[in-house]
Amino acid sequence: MTRKTPTHLALAATLALGLAGTAQAVEYGTLDTAASRVGFRYTQMGVTLDGQFKQFSAQLRFDPARPEAAAATVEVPLAGIDTGSPEGDDEVKAKTWFDTANHPVARFVASAVKPLGNNRFEIAGQLSIKGKTRPVSFPATFTPGTPTATFEGTLPLQRGDFAIGEGEWSGFDIVANKVDVIFHLVARPLAK
């Protein structure tokens, strides 16, 4: 995704948000999508560029007192990518990039959350983009609050691992292989 390839990364990051935690007696399970953001950063022709996903959803359960029991699934409809230009948005939906006609959603499913101390966690799981599923892990920070808590972090990905940018775009001289998915997720407690 020469210009938006990182989009799939953003998805993964979004998923990660639901898995971070710290100790308190509240279980989080509702994502406030209006207050949350999933974006991506990549390098094209030596210039760092940013984009975002206009839509994403998450199913999560996170108890800061029991992070090992956390569960999260994050889905990002790739057609909702915002690269900063309509031409770029159209291009990254094409078969050589995300192939949204055949693979409309990027999905992250968390499998483990490991406490790192100081409200930081290592999140591991499976990221699926464009018909390819790969294991990923990344750190996330949990900030408790009332009535919401936040999960923030960056999920670094290699676009080549997901065949994002095929044919003339398969090299990394114009669009770098590394893409960072940057997420700021706001979660609300589950209703009791």
C-alpha positions in Angstrom: 0.0 0.0 0.0 2.4 2.6 -1.2 0.6 5.3 0.6 -1.7 3.5 2.9 -0.3 0.1 3.3 0.1 0.9 7.0 -3.6 0.9 7.2 -3.7 -2.8 8.0 -1.3 -2.0 10.7 -3.7 0.4 12.3 -6.2 -2.4 12.6 -3.8 -4.5 14.5 -3.1 -1.6 16.8 -6.7 -1.1 17.5 -7.1 -4.6 18.6 -4.2 -4.3 20.9 -5.8 -1.5 22.8 -8.4 -3.8 24.3 -5.8 -6.0 25.8 -3.7 -3.7 28.0 -4.3 -3.3 31.7 -3.5 -2.5 35.3 -5.0 -3.4 38.6 -8.4 -2.1 39.4 -11.9 -3.5 40.1 -13.4 -2.5 36.7 -13.8 -4.7 33.7 -13.8 -2.9 30.4 -15.7 -4.1 27.4 -17.1 -1.2 25.3 -15.0 0.7 22.8 -15.9 4.4 22.5 -15.2 4.7 18.7 -16.0 8.4 18.6 -13.2 9.1 21.1 -10.8 6.5 19.7 -8.3 6.8 16.8 -6.5 4.2 14.7 -3.9 5.6 12.3 -0.7 4.6 10.5 2.6 6.1 9.6 4.8 5.0 6.7 7.6 6.4 4.5 7.3 7.1 0.8 10.2 8.4 -1.2 12.0 9.4 2.0 9.0 11.4 3.4 7.1 10.2 6.5 3.3 10.3 5.9 0.3 9.7 8.2 -3.1 8.3 7.5 -6.0 6.9 9.5 -8.9 4.5 9.4 -12.3 6.1 9.5 -14.0 3.0 10.8 -13.0 0.2 13.2 -14.7 -1.9 15.8 -13.6 -4.0 18.7 -15.0 -6.7 20.9 -13.0 -6.7 24.2 -13.0 -7.8 27.7 -10.3 -6.5 30.0 -10.0 -6.6 33.7 -6.9 -4.7 34.8 -6.6 -7.1 37.8 -6.5 -10.1 35.5 -4.8 -9.1 32.3 -4.0 -12.7 31.4 -7.8 -13.3 31.0 -8.1 -10.4 28.5 -9.8 -11.0 25.1 -9.9 -8.8 22.1 -10.9 -8.9 18.5 -10.4 -5.7 16.4 -11.7 -5.3 12.9 -10.9 -2.5 10.4 -12.9 -2.2 7.2 -10.1 -1.3 4.8 -12.3 0.6 2.4 -12.6 3.3 5.1 -8.9 4.2 4.8 -8.0 7.9 4.7 -4.6 8.5 3.1 -5.0 12.2 2.9 -6.1 12.2 -0.8 -9.0 10.6 -2.7 -6.6 9.3 -5.4 -4.5 7.6 -2.7 -7.6 6.2 -1.0 -8.7 4.6 -4.3 -5.2 3.3 -5.1 -4.7 1.4 -1.8 -8.0 -0.4 -2.3 -6.8 -1.9 -5.6 -5.7 -5.5 -6.0 -2.0 -4.7 -5.7 -2.4 -3.1 -2.3 -5.3 -4.2 0.0 -7.5 -5.8 -2.6 -10.6 -4.6 -0.6 -13.0 -6.3 -3.1 -11.7 -9.7 -2.0 -10.4 -8.9 1.4 -12.5 -6.1 2.9 -11.5 -6.4 6.6 -8.2 -6.5 8.5 -8.6 -8.4 11.8 -6.5 -8.7 14.9 -7.3 -11.4 17.5 -5.4 -11.2 20.8 -4.0 -14.4 22.3 -1.9 -13.2 25.3 -1.3 -10.2 27.4 1.9 -10.0 29.5 2.4 -7.3 32.2 5.6 -5.3 31.8 5.1 -3.1 34.8 4.0 0.6 35.2 0.7 0.0 33.3 2.5 -1.4 30.3 1.7 -4.7 28.6 3.1 -6.8 25.8 0.2 -7.9 23.6 0.4 -10.9 21.3 -2.0 -12.2 18.7 -2.8 -12.9 15.1 -3.1 -10.2 12.5 -5.0 -11.1 9.2 -4.7 -8.8 6.2 -5.3 -9.6 2.5 -5.8 -13.4 3.2 -2.6 -13.7 5.1 -2.4 -14.3 8.9 0.8 -13.6 10.9 1.7 -13.6 14.6 2.4 -10.1 16.0 3.3 -8.6 19.3 3.6 -5.0 20.5 3.7 -3.0 23.7 0.7 -1.0 24.9 0.1 1.4 27.8 -3.1 1.4 29.8 -4.3 4.5 31.6 -7.1 4.0 34.0 -9.7 6.7 34.5 -13.3 7.5 35.3 -15.5 6.8 33.5 -13.2 5.7 30.7 -9.7 4.2 30.3 -7.3 4.4 27.4 -5.0 2.0 25.6 -2.2 3.5 23.5 0.6 2.0 21.5 2.2 1.4 18.2 2.2 -1.9 16.3 5.1 -2.1 13.8 4.4 -4.2 10.7 6.2 -5.2 7.5 3.9 -4.7 4.6 5.7 -7.4 2.6 4.5 -10.0 5.1 1.0 -9.4 3.9 1.6 -8.8 0.2 0.6 -5.2 0.5 2.1 -3.6 -2.6 2.5 -6.3 -5.3 4.0 -6.1 -8.8 5.9 -2.9 -9.3 5.2 -2.0 -5.7 6.7 -5.1 -4.2 10.1 -3.4 -3.7 10.7 -1.1 -0.8 12.7 1.7 -2.6 9.6 3.9 -3.1 7.4 2.8 -0.2 9.2 1.5 2.8 8.4 -2.0 4.1 7.9 -0.8 7.7 4.5 0.6 8.6 3.5 1.7 12.1 -0.1 1.3 13.3 -0.7 3.9 16.0 -3.7 3.6 18.2 -5.5 5.5 21.0 -8.4 3.5 22.2 -10.9 4.6 24.8 -12.8 1.9 26.6 -15.8 2.1 28.9 -16.6 -0.4 31.7 -19.0 -3.2 31.1 -22.5 -2.6 32.4 -23.1 -4.5 35.6 
